[in-house]
Amino acid sequence: MCTRTYCNLDHYPYRKVMNLPRSNSGANFECLYTFKSPKSKQWYWIWVEGYDYNLYAVKFHLKAHRDSKFKYNILTGLNEARMVINTCIAVMLEIDKTDTRSSFGFIGSNMPNEGVNETKRFRLYKKIMLSHFSDDVFFHSQSKDKSAYIMARRTELEKNPNLINDIEQFFSDNYEYFD
């Protein structure tokens, strides 16, 4: 479990619930983390998908929205985005400590009535990632037209200068969204 002092970031305490082998998402594995907001009393789920190239994709939603096909698009209206996002960052920092080859990616999902190009979430997440993940350690790459963001570990880029292209090609080959 990550506590506020462990990650040196103000966030909600969370716990890892389970590891799942190969998933429907096409990932090599998925991990489910959960936490309860003391402010709203709502439970959240954080999904971490592990892909080739030591790439981890991080997603989150309210547990109450788990069965909605729009779970990543819905705004909760609970006014706790900073602490929820910080909790996702705490999970990422925990992964970073255990996998020294890790890179991270995400999509800033569009809200209803918003296109997929440079979404509001994408712009917010981009600012937050730049402030929490050093440019010395991670190369920050973005695809504004898909609101996709990759933080590639620089030591991995040194070993494979085509890492970003390889990751982008993988997603293009496997997911219609990236065509």
URWO-V554809 format. One record per helix or strand. SS is the DSSP state (H for helix, E for strand). FROM is the first residue (numbers start at 1). LEN is the number of residues. Records with the same first field share a line. If there is no record, write none. Layout:
SS=FROM-LEN, FROM-LEN
//
This chain:
E=2-1, 14-7, 29-8, 43-9, 55-8, 103-5, 138-6, 148-6
H=4-4, 52-3, 63-3, 81-18, 120-13, 154-6, 163-12, 176-3
//
